[in-house]
Amino acid sequence: MSKNFFDFDDDDFGMSISDNMAVDSEGNFMMRMSDNMAMDMDTGDIHFISGWSDDEDD
């Protein structure tokens, strides 16, 4: 279920913990906005990411 992605804004990696939530390497929670965008739950900033597809086969 977990999918890894790269956060271009923070230069770190993240891992999904559900279909719409993830945690980055610093322990910050992120919410999926689209396949290539996620919102930092602490600051509300939008981050560009390498890809977080919601396809089951990925």
C-alpha positions in Angstrom: 0.0 0.0 0.0 2.8 2.5 0.8 4.2 4.4 -2.1 7.4 6.5 -2.0 7.8 9.9 -3.7 10.3 12.8 -3.8 9.3 16.2 -2.5 11.0 18.8 -4.7 10.3 21.7 -2.4 11.9 20.2 0.7 14.4 17.9 -1.2 13.4 14.9 0.9 11.4 11.7 0.4 7.9 10.8 1.6 5.9 7.6 2.0 2.1 7.2 1.8 0.4 5.9 4.8 -3.1 5.8 3.3 -4.7 6.7 -0.1 -4.6 10.5 0.8 -2.1 10.9 3.6 1.7 10.6 3.8 4.6 11.3 6.1 7.9 12.8 4.9 11.4 11.9 6.1 11.2 14.6 8.8 7.9 13.3 10.2 5.7 16.0 8.7 2.2 14.8 7.5 1.1 15.6 4.0 -2.3 15.3 2.2 -2.5 14.3 -1.4 -4.0 17.0 -3.6 -3.2 15.4 -7.0 -0.7 12.9 -8.5 2.0 15.6 -8.3 1.0 17.9 -5.5 0.6 17.5 -1.8 -0.2 19.9 1.0 1.9 20.1 4.2 -0.5 19.7 7.0 1.5 21.9 9.4 1.9 25.0 7.2 -0.7 24.5 4.5 2.0 24.9 1.8 1.6 23.1 -1.5 4.6 20.9 -2.4 5.4 19.6 -5.9 6.2 15.8 -5.7 7.5 13.2 -8.1 4.3 11.3 -8.2 1.7 9.8 -5.9 -0.7 7.9 -8.1 -3.9 6.4 -6.7 -3.8 3.4 -9.0 -4.0 0.1 -7.1 -1.4 -1.5 -9.5 1.4 1.0 -8.8 
